[in-house]
Amino acid sequence: MADRGYAVTLFDLVPLHVEAARERAVTAYVADARRVPRPDASADAVLLLGPLYHLPDPADRAQVLAEAHRVVLTGGVVIVAGMSRWARTLVKAAEGVLADPGWHRHTLAVMRYGRDADGDAWDRCTYRHDPDELRAEVQAAGFGDVQVVGVQGPAGAWARRDPALHEHAIELAREAEVAMAACPIHLLAYGVKK
């Protein structure tokens, strides 16, 4: 975005990410999305590309969205990334491992609760949304005109393994982004501060 002339300020918990952004001449700071060191109504848009799916506690996700609402101008846009709780089932079915008792238990936990609290370290620090749930969280923060779409499409995970499938995956993603929003691994929500 900075390369296209936008004034970009990045806040990230990971110092390596901040350093990489600074190397590209982007203003960047180490900060927590739950407490953004930025004045009220000081941004035209806020992109939340990761914090929600690393916060299993609903109160933490609500705080991140409240901060985005506080920071963005009236009429400004928020774009929020999430991970789908349903996509992994399709990926694991394609891999033929759903019969494995461990994966079955894990998959059921993710489908029911958005996470597997008894899983590995990744599972304990991630959260996966249902599209309606992500829409509701963004709306509850005060954003209107909220839309949620799936990105990557239902074949996204397989296309990464075989570049020959990219064009097919893109075509499927365009057809499925609304009708099958829950199927891709990632979701994007869009909202406007009223």
NUDRENMAR-842313 format. One line per field, with one value per residue (C-alpha): residue number from 1; residue in three letters; x, y, z. Coordinates in Angstrom, 2 decimals. Example, Ala and Ser with C-alpha at 12.3 -4.5 7.8 and 13.67 -1.06 7.14 Angstrom:
resi: 1,2
resn: ala,ser
u: 12.30,13.67
v: -4.50,-1.06
w: 7.80,7.14
***
This chain:
resi: 1,2,3,4,5,6,7,8,9,10,11,12,13,14,15,16,17,18,19,20,21,22,23,24,25,26,27,28,29,30,31,32,33,34,35,36,37,38,39,40,41,42,43,44,45,46,47,48,49,50,51,52,53,54,55,56,57,58,59,60,61,62,63,64,65,66,67,68,69,70,71,72,73,74,75,76,77,78,79,80,81,82,83,84,85,86,87,88,89,90,91,92,93,94,95,96,97,98,99,100,101,102,103,104,105,106,107,108,109,110,111,112,113,114,115,116,117,118,119,120,121,122,123,124,125,126,127,128,129,130,131,132,133,134,135,136,137,138,139,140,141,142,143,144,145,146,147,148,149,150,151,152,153,154,155,156,157,158,159,160,161,162,163,164,165,166,167,168,169,170,171,172,173,174,175,176,177,178,179,180,181,182,183,184,185,186,187,188,189,190,191,192,193,194
resn: met,ala,asp,arg,gly,tyr,ala,val,thr,leu,phe,asp,leu,val,pro,leu,his,val,glu,ala,ala,arg,glu,arg,ala,val,thr,ala,tyr,val,ala,asp,ala,arg,arg,val,pro,arg,pro,asp,ala,ser,ala,asp,ala,val,leu,leu,leu,gly,pro,leu,tyr,his,leu,pro,asp,pro,ala,asp,arg,ala,gln,val,leu,ala,glu,ala,his,arg,val,val,leu,thr,gly,gly,val,val,ile,val,ala,gly,met,ser,arg,trp,ala,arg,thr,leu,val,lys,ala,ala,glu,gly,val,leu,ala,asp,pro,gly,trp,his,arg,his,thr,leu,ala,val,met,arg,tyr,gly,arg,asp,ala,asp,gly,asp,ala,trp,asp,arg,cys,thr,tyr,arg,his,asp,pro,asp,glu,leu,arg,ala,glu,val,gln,ala,ala,gly,phe,gly,asp,val,gln,val,val,gly,val,gln,gly,pro,ala,gly,ala,trp,ala,arg,arg,asp,pro,ala,leu,his,glu,his,ala,ile,glu,leu,ala,arg,glu,ala,glu,val,ala,met,ala,ala,cys,pro,ile,his,leu,leu,ala,tyr,gly,val,lys,lys
u: 0.00,2.88,4.27,0.96,1.22,-0.86,0.35,0.68,1.34,1.86,1.36,2.48,3.38,6.31,9.48,10.74,7.63,8.10,11.75,10.84,8.25,10.73,13.21,10.55,10.23,6.88,6.23,5.95,5.75,5.57,2.11,-0.85,-4.03,-6.03,-4.34,-3.35,-1.20,-3.07,-5.49,-9.24,-10.60,-7.12,-7.24,-9.23,-9.05,-7.96,-6.77,-6.81,-4.92,-4.26,-5.10,-8.61,-7.54,-4.84,-7.24,-9.37,-11.03,-14.12,-13.43,-10.01,-11.48,-14.13,-11.40,-9.46,-12.58,-13.41,-9.91,-10.38,-13.69,-12.07,-9.16,-11.05,-12.83,-16.61,-17.20,-13.89,-13.49,-12.34,-11.12,-10.86,-9.24,-10.43,-9.92,-12.88,-13.81,-15.24,-12.38,-10.12,-12.74,-12.59,-8.79,-8.54,-11.18,-9.17,-6.05,-7.92,-7.20,-10.68,-10.73,-7.81,-9.33,-7.07,-7.93,-11.60,-11.62,-9.69,-12.00,-15.12,-13.68,-12.87,-16.29,-18.13,-16.05,-13.84,-10.74,-9.25,-8.27,-6.66,-4.69,-1.12,0.38,-1.06,-4.55,-4.41,-3.58,-5.91,-9.59,-11.63,-14.83,-18.06,-18.85,-22.03,-20.11,-17.40,-20.10,-21.80,-18.54,-17.77,-21.33,-21.25,-18.21,-20.36,-19.58,-22.34,-22.71,-20.75,-20.00,-18.02,-16.48,-14.25,-10.84,-8.86,-12.00,-12.73,-9.63,-7.15,-5.28,-4.78,-3.74,-0.81,0.46,0.11,0.67,-1.03,-4.30,-4.01,-6.31,-8.92,-8.68,-9.16,-12.23,-13.70,-12.91,-14.77,-17.83,-17.73,-16.66,-20.21,-22.19,-19.61,-17.88,-17.26,-15.29,-11.97,-9.36,-9.52,-12.41,-12.45,-15.01,-15.65,-17.44,-17.96,-17.96,-21.31
v: 0.00,2.36,1.67,2.95,6.24,5.53,6.75,3.47,2.91,-0.68,-1.96,-5.54,-7.61,-9.22,-7.08,-8.91,-7.83,-4.25,-4.32,-5.71,-2.95,-0.27,-1.63,-0.85,2.70,1.99,3.67,0.73,0.12,-2.85,-2.66,-4.75,-4.42,-4.24,-0.92,0.97,4.04,6.24,9.16,8.80,9.14,9.37,6.76,6.46,2.68,-0.02,-3.42,-6.16,-8.91,-11.41,-10.33,-11.81,-15.31,-15.25,-14.25,-17.14,-14.98,-13.16,-10.18,-9.72,-9.83,-7.30,-5.01,-5.17,-4.28,-1.47,-0.06,-0.21,1.63,4.26,4.87,5.03,8.18,8.25,6.84,4.96,1.31,-1.70,-4.88,-7.84,-11.20,-14.35,-18.08,-20.31,-23.05,-25.14,-25.16,-27.58,-30.31,-30.07,-30.01,-33.02,-34.92,-34.33,-35.57,-38.70,-38.36,-37.83,-41.45,-40.74,-40.51,-37.60,-35.53,-36.40,-35.15,-32.04,-31.31,-31.65,-29.27,-26.65,-26.98,-26.72,-24.14,-22.39,-23.86,-26.95,-26.01,-29.44,-29.23,-28.22,-24.77,-23.41,-24.60,-23.03,-19.56,-19.46,-18.98,-19.89,-18.05,-18.98,-16.22,-15.21,-15.01,-12.80,-10.56,-10.28,-9.38,-6.62,-5.29,-5.39,-3.08,-0.46,-1.01,-1.04,-2.47,-5.51,-8.13,-11.34,-13.21,-16.23,-15.73,-18.41,-20.35,-23.98,-25.12,-22.63,-25.11,-27.52,-24.79,-23.92,-27.46,-27.45,-24.12,-25.57,-25.24,-21.47,-20.32,-22.93,-21.95,-18.26,-19.01,-21.17,-18.50,-15.82,-18.03,-19.15,-16.03,-15.28,-18.45,-20.65,-18.11,-20.67,-23.08,-21.25,-21.21,-17.40,-14.97,-11.20,-8.93,-5.39,-2.72,1.05,3.27,5.06
w: 0.00,0.78,-2.70,-4.11,-2.25,0.84,4.22,6.13,9.80,10.88,14.42,15.06,18.10,16.29,16.25,13.14,11.22,12.38,11.32,7.88,7.39,8.41,5.87,3.25,4.61,6.32,9.65,12.04,15.78,18.09,19.64,20.75,18.66,21.89,22.75,19.61,20.33,17.88,18.40,18.03,14.48,12.95,10.16,6.95,7.13,9.55,8.37,11.00,9.25,11.99,15.50,15.63,14.79,17.44,20.22,21.47,24.16,22.80,25.10,23.51,20.00,21.04,22.41,19.12,17.16,19.62,19.09,15.32,15.70,17.92,15.55,12.23,11.04,10.64,7.16,7.39,6.56,8.56,6.90,9.26,8.52,10.19,9.82,9.02,11.44,8.61,6.09,7.91,7.64,3.84,3.83,6.12,4.14,0.96,2.73,3.79,7.51,8.94,10.10,12.44,15.96,16.97,13.92,14.31,17.93,16.89,13.95,16.09,18.70,16.06,14.43,17.76,19.62,17.06,18.67,20.23,23.78,24.19,20.94,20.29,20.94,17.66,18.56,22.00,20.60,17.60,16.96,13.89,13.06,11.42,8.84,10.70,13.97,12.41,10.92,14.34,16.11,13.60,13.84,17.65,17.52,15.81,12.13,9.54,6.04,7.20,4.59,5.02,2.13,1.85,0.30,-1.53,-2.40,-1.65,-3.58,-2.11,0.06,-2.83,-5.27,-3.01,-3.49,-7.27,-9.07,-12.15,-10.22,-9.56,-12.37,-11.46,-7.79,-8.61,-10.73,-7.94,-5.33,-7.29,-7.59,-3.96,-2.04,-0.86,-1.57,0.18,2.42,5.16,2.96,2.43,5.17,5.49,5.75,5.19,6.82,5.62,7.61,7.69,10.76,10.81
***
